[in-house]
Amino acid sequence: MLKYLLVTSGGLESGVIKKAIAQVSGFNSLGLKSELIIISDQLVPDLSRLYPFIKIIPLKTLRRKDIFNRLLRAVSIRRSIRDVILSLDRKDLLYHRGLEFQLSYYPLAFFRTGRRCKIVSEHQSIEIRQSILYGSYLSALKDLLTGGFITGQTDGIIGVTDEITTYWSGRLFCGKIPHTTIANGFDVGSVPVRTPPAGNRADIHLLFVGNVSRWHGLDRIVQGIAAYRGKAPIILHIVGEGDELQNLQNLAKTVAPEAQIHYHGKRIGQQMDSFFNECDIAIGSLGLHRQGLSQASSLKVREYCSRGIPFMMANQDPDFPESFSYCLRASPIEEPIAMEDVVAFVNEMRKNPRHPERMRAFAEDTIDWKSKIKKTYEFITAL
């Protein structure tokens, strides 16, 4: 029995939850009985009607962020995790991700002494660098003091890039632990192939989808639009919200007040299809170097590829080699994105109207969960 534990405040549209659902579905299809347990203050228990393998543990919304309420929340999370672990036996496994390195979240049952089940942790980033980027120095300190110790209590580590795997396997306080790198996958069949816009139009439409954060580097796009002197009109569409959105809007008002930048807010499901059909190129991460990282395994660009829209990014990705011609590579530096390069790339893509189908075929062969979950299954069952 495998229980996949996820603590999140995201909704059902969250890429994290979509990934967890796809993984647990994959484990079950391979004959490993699995259950997804989500501790959340956003999802309703009725979600289990859509997915029988999901169990929701409700978490009260933190209405006031004082010390007392934070402590109550930590106790609630701790008890829920304890109950999940105690329900598992020696042949069982707990797979977890998305939990802060805060000792108050971790019950005694999590630690090696006296624990019956095995635990595997999945790592998507190097959190301490992300905390420093946002000035969250207390979170960075907690990570520094406890991250290696907590991760060292697990029986296996999975990183989504070699860079992340190397970092976490090197921070352990208790010797070596089996570890491997398995890039993120995507449920390719969950999204339609887009119908690209007419190839003879003059304007160029750029699309970003997600929670706007500093490491996405959208400020480089705005600065690039401000410096652009070409003839083809540039229109930027931002679909989503996020901590960095207000700063981005303020920057646009200052350096590019006449730019055509449209903020569409949060959209979900079929509402997204029209944006992908209308736009020429999508934006991945252009500021990952701000976290001191050069590699990523982004769910965002995997959705872009599955839908068949060319995209740009400024990092390496294990699933997209340099020979992948539908990606525009930007330099990981603090300079504006040259819009002239974007226009030239889009015009090249327009010469090949069948690029959506070819990108979709690549996604089915390379990034679909069917090609990923078996690697994860083989790693965890060998522990």
C-alpha positions in Angstrom: 0.0 0.0 0.0 1.3 3.5 -0.9 -0.1 6.7 0.6 0.8 9.9 -1.2 0.6 12.8 1.3 0.2 16.3 0.1 -0.3 19.4 2.3 -1.5 22.3 0.2 -3.6 25.4 0.0 -4.1 25.1 -3.7 -7.3 24.4 -5.5 -8.2 21.5 -7.8 -6.8 23.5 -10.7 -3.3 23.5 -9.1 -0.6 21.9 -11.1 0.7 20.3 -7.9 -2.6 18.5 -7.3 -3.0 17.5 -10.9 0.4 16.0 -10.8 -0.4 14.0 -7.6 -3.6 12.7 -9.1 -1.7 11.6 -12.2 1.0 9.9 -10.1 -1.4 8.0 -7.9 -3.5 7.0 -10.9 -0.3 5.6 -12.5 0.7 3.7 -9.4 -2.7 2.1 -9.2 -2.5 1.2 -12.9 0.8 -0.6 -12.3 -0.8 -2.7 -9.5 0.5 -0.8 -6.6 -2.6 0.0 -4.4 -2.3 3.7 -3.7 -4.3 6.5 -2.0 -3.9 10.3 -2.3 -4.3 12.0 1.0 -4.6 15.8 0.8 -4.5 18.0 3.9 -6.0 21.3 2.7 -8.1 24.3 3.7 -9.3 24.7 0.1 -10.7 21.4 -1.2 -14.0 19.9 -0.2 -14.4 16.3 0.8 -16.7 15.7 -2.2 -13.6 15.5 -4.4 -13.4 11.8 -3.5 -16.6 11.3 -5.5 -14.6 12.3 -8.6 -11.5 10.3 -7.6 -12.2 7.3 -5.4 -8.6 7.1 -4.4 -8.5 10.6 -2.8 -9.1 11.3 0.8 -9.4 14.9 2.0 -8.4 15.9 5.5 -9.9 19.3 6.1 -7.7 22.0 7.5 -9.3 25.1 9.0 -8.4 28.3 7.2 -5.9 30.5 9.0 -8.0 33.6 9.4 -5.6 35.3 11.8 -1.8 34.8 11.5 -0.9 35.3 15.1 1.3 32.9 17.0 -1.6 31.1 18.7 -3.5 30.3 15.5 -0.3 29.3 13.7 0.4 26.9 16.6 -3.1 25.4 16.3 -2.6 24.9 12.6 0.7 23.2 13.1 -0.8 20.8 15.7 -3.6 19.9 13.4 -1.2 19.1 10.5 1.1 17.2 12.9 -1.8 15.0 14.2 -3.1 14.3 10.6 0.4 13.2 9.5 0.8 11.1 12.6 -2.5 9.3 11.9 -1.5 8.6 8.3 1.9 7.2 9.3 0.5 5.0 12.1 -2.0 3.5 9.6 0.8 2.0 7.6 2.7 -1.2 8.1 6.2 -2.5 7.3 5.3 -3.3 3.7 3.7 0.1 3.1 5.2 3.3 1.9 4.5 7.0 2.5 5.3 9.3 -0.4 5.3 13.0 0.4 6.0 16.5 -0.9 5.1 20.1 -0.3 5.7 20.2 3.5 7.7 23.0 5.0 10.8 22.1 7.1 9.2 23.1 10.3 9.7 20.6 13.1 6.4 21.3 14.7 4.7 19.7 11.6 6.5 16.4 12.0 5.2 13.9 14.6 7.6 11.4 16.3 6.1 8.7 14.1 7.8 10.4 11.1 11.3 9.7 12.4 13.2 6.5 11.9 13.2 5.2 15.4 10.2 2.9 15.8 8.7 3.7 12.4 7.3 0.7 10.5 6.7 2.1 7.0 9.2 3.5 4.6 9.1 7.2 3.5 10.1 8.7 0.2 10.3 12.5 -0.2 10.0 14.3 -3.6 11.8 17.6 -4.1 10.8 20.2 -6.7 13.2 23.0 -5.7 15.9 24.2 -3.3 13.6 26.0 -1.0 16.2 27.9 1.0 17.2 29.8 -2.1 13.6 30.6 -2.9 13.1 31.9 0.7 16.2 34.2 0.4 15.0 35.5 -2.9 11.8 36.7 -1.3 13.4 38.0 1.9 11.9 35.2 4.0 15.0 34.8 6.2 13.2 33.1 9.0 12.0 30.3 6.6 15.5 30.1 5.2 16.9 29.7 8.7 14.5 27.0 9.6 15.4 25.2 6.4 19.1 25.6 7.1 18.7 24.2 10.6 16.2 21.4 10.0 16.0 20.6 6.3 18.9 18.2 6.1 17.8 16.5 9.4 14.2 16.0 8.3 15.1 14.8 4.8 17.6 12.4 6.4 14.7 10.6 8.2 13.4 9.3 4.8 14.3 6.1 3.0 14.5 7.6 -0.5 14.9 10.9 -2.2 13.5 11.9 -5.7 14.5 15.1 -7.3 13.0 16.5 -10.5 16.4 17.7 -11.8 20.0 16.5 -11.2 20.8 19.8 -9.6 18.0 19.4 -7.0 18.8 15.7 -6.3 22.5 16.4 -5.8 21.7 19.3 -3.4 19.4 17.3 -1.2 21.4 14.1 -1.2 24.4 16.1 -0.1 22.6 17.8 2.8 21.9 14.7 4.9 23.1 14.4 8.5 23.0 10.6 8.6 25.0 9.1 5.8 23.7 8.3 2.3 20.1 7.6 1.3 19.0 6.0 -2.0 18.2 8.9 -4.4 17.4 9.4 -8.1 16.3 12.0 -10.6 12.9 11.7 -12.3 11.7 14.7 -14.2 8.1 15.9 -13.9 5.5 14.4 -16.2 2.2 15.7 -17.5 -1.2 14.2 -18.2 -1.0 15.0 -21.9 -4.5 13.7 -22.7 -6.0 16.2 -20.2 -5.6 19.2 -22.5 -6.5 19.7 -26.2 -4.1 20.4 -29.0 -4.5 24.1 -29.8 -5.6 25.6 -33.1 -2.9 28.2 -33.9 -3.8 31.7 -35.1 -3.6 32.8 -38.7 0.0 32.9 -39.9 -0.3 36.1 -41.8 -1.3 38.5 -39.0 1.1 41.3 -38.1 0.9 41.3 -34.3 2.7 38.9 -32.0 0.9 37.6 -28.9 2.8 36.3 -25.9 1.2 34.3 -23.1 2.1 33.6 -19.5 0.0 31.3 -17.4 0.5 30.8 -13.6 1.1 32.5 -10.3 3.5 35.4 -11.1 6.7 35.0 -9.1 10.1 36.7 -9.3 11.8 33.6 -10.8 9.4 33.7 -13.7 11.3 36.8 -14.8 8.4 38.5 -16.5 10.0 41.8 -15.8 12.5 40.9 -18.5 9.7 40.7 -21.0 8.2 44.0 -19.9 11.7 45.6 -20.2 12.1 44.0 -23.6 8.8 45.4 -24.8 9.8 48.9 -23.5 13.1 48.7 -25.5 11.5 47.2 -28.7 11.5 49.4 -31.8 10.3 46.8 -34.4 7.2 47.1 -36.6 5.3 44.1 -35.4 3.0 45.0 -32.5 3.7 43.0 -29.3 0.8 42.0 -27.0 1.4 40.3 -23.7 -1.3 38.3 -22.0 -0.9 37.3 -18.3 -3.3 34.8 -17.0 -3.0 34.3 -13.3 -2.3 36.1 -10.1 0.6 35.9 -7.7 2.8 37.8 -5.3 4.8 39.5 -8.0 1.9 40.7 -10.1 1.6 44.2 -8.5 5.3 44.8 -8.9 5.1 43.8 -12.5 2.1 46.2 -13.1 4.0 49.0 -11.5 7.1 48.3 -13.6 4.9 48.3 -16.8 3.4 51.7 -15.9 6.8 53.1 -15.4 8.9 51.8 -18.3 6.2 50.8 -20.9 3.0 52.8 -20.2 1.9 52.5 -23.8 2.5 48.7 -24.0 -0.3 46.3 -24.7 -0.2 44.2 -21.6 -3.5 42.5 -20.6 -4.0 41.0 -17.1 -6.8 38.4 -17.3 -6.7 37.2 -13.7 -7.3 33.6 -12.8 -8.9 31.3 -15.3 -9.4 27.5 -15.2 -10.5 24.6 -17.4 -11.9 25.4 -20.9 -11.5 29.1 -20.3 -7.8 28.6 -21.0 -8.2 27.1 -24.5 -9.0 30.4 -26.2 -5.8 31.9 -24.9 -3.6 29.1 -26.2 -5.4 29.3 -29.6 -5.0 33.1 -29.8 -1.3 33.4 -28.8 1.9 32.7 -30.7 4.4 31.8 -28.0 4.1 31.0 -24.2 6.5 32.0 -21.5 8.2 29.6 -19.1 10.7 30.7 -16.5 13.1 33.5 -17.4 14.5 34.2 -13.9 15.4 30.8 -12.4 19.0 32.0 -12.0 17.7 34.3 -9.3 17.4 31.2 -7.1 20.9 30.1 -8.1 19.5 27.3 -10.3 20.2 26.4 -13.9 17.8 23.4 -14.2 14.1 23.1 -13.9 11.4 20.5 -14.6 8.4 22.8 -15.0 4.8 21.6 -15.2 4.0 24.8 -17.0 6.2 24.2 -20.1 5.0 20.6 -20.1 1.5 21.8 -20.5 2.6 24.2 -23.2 4.2 21.4 -25.1 1.2 19.1 -24.7 -1.1 21.8 -26.1 1.3 22.5 -29.0 2.3 26.1 -28.4 6.0 27.1 -28.8 7.6 28.5 -25.7 10.6 30.3 -24.3 12.6 29.6 -21.2 16.0 30.5 -19.7 17.0 27.3 -18.0 17.9 23.7 -18.9 15.3 21.0 -18.7 16.0 17.3 -18.8 13.2 16.6 -21.1 13.8 19.3 -23.7 17.3 19.0 -25.3 18.9 21.8 -27.2 17.8 20.1 -30.4 14.1 20.7 -29.5 13.3 23.3 -32.1 10.0 24.6 -30.6 11.7 26.3 -27.7 13.3 29.7 -27.8 16.3 29.7 -25.4 17.0 32.9 -23.5 20.2 33.7 -21.5 19.9 33.3 -17.7 21.0 36.9 -17.0 19.5 40.1 -15.8 18.9 41.7 -19.2 15.7 42.5 -21.1 14.5 39.8 -23.5 15.2 40.9 -27.1 11.7 41.1 -28.7 13.4 41.0 -32.1 14.5 37.5 -31.3 10.9 36.6 -30.2 9.4 38.0 -33.4 11.9 36.1 -35.6 11.2 32.9 -33.7 7.4 33.3 -34.0 7.7 34.0 -37.7 9.7 30.8 -38.1 7.1 28.8 -36.2 4.4 30.2 -38.5 6.1 28.7 -41.5 5.3 25.3 -40.0 1.5 25.2 -39.3 1.7 21.6 -38.2 4.0 22.4 -35.2 1.1 21.8 -32.7 0.7 18.2 -33.8 4.4 17.6 -33.7 4.8 19.1 -30.3 1.9 16.9 -29.1 3.5 13.8 -30.5 6.8 14.7 -28.7 4.9 15.2 -25.4 3.1 11.8 -25.7 6.4 10.1 -26.2 8.6 12.0 -23.7 6.7 13.8 -20.9 3.4 11.9 -20.5 3.1 10.2 -17.1 3.0 6.8 -18.8 6.7 7.3 -19.5 7.5 8.6 -16.0 5.6 6.7 -13.5 7.3 3.4 -14.2 10.6 4.9 -13.2 9.2 6.1 -9.9 7.5 2.7 -9.3 10.8 0.9 -9.9 12.7 3.2 -7.5 10.2 3.0 -4.6 9.6 -0.7 -4.9 13.3 -1.5 -4.8 13.8 0.3 -1.4 
